[in-house]
Amino acid sequence: MSNLNGSITLWRALFCACLWFCLSAGHAAAGDLKFEAKLLWGTDEANPKDPDLKDVDPKIVEKLRSVFKWKSYFEIESKKDVVVPKGVQTKLKMSAKCQLEIRNLGEERVEVTLVGEGKRVVNRKQTVNPGELIVLGGEGQNATAWFVILIPAKSTP
C-alpha cells in the first residue's frame, strides 16, 4: 500500500510541475514588452492581384488613413507575436526582404529599426503607449508603400 501512495504522490508532483511550467511559459517577465507585428502594403488599388493578401482590420485602416494617403491596405504577412525582454534587442524576420529589430530600453521605451532588402530604412526611439500603433514604413514600387506596424500588448509591470 505504501508503494501505491508513493506512486500517487510522485504523479501528483509531476502533474503540478507540468501544470506550473505550462501556465508560466506564456507569461512575460517584469519589464518585458509584448507586441503583435504585421507587414502591410498601402496602395490605391482596390483589388490586389495577389490572392494571398488579406484585408487589414478596419480599426487599423482608419488609424493609417488619418496619417497616410493610401486608399487600401493589405496584410502581406500574418501577425507575429514577439516578447522583448528589458535591455535586449530582438530581431524579427517579417519577410524574405524585411526585418525588424526591437530593443527594449526600459520604462516603456523602445528603439526600433526597420531593415528592407538589407538596408536600414527607419530607426527611431519611441515610448510604447497602449492602444497606439508604432508604424514604420518605406516606399514601394509603382507609387505604393509598405509598413510594419507594432501593436503593443499590455506589458508586465
Secondary structure, 3 states (H helix, E strand, C coil): CHHHHHHHHHHHHHHHHHHHHHHHHCCCCCCCEEEEEEEEEEECCCCCCCCCCEECCHHHHHHHHCCCCCCEEEEEEEEEEEEECCCCEEEEECCCCEEEEEEEEECCEEEEEEEECCEEEEEEEEECCCCCCEEEEEECCCCCEEEEEEEECCCCC
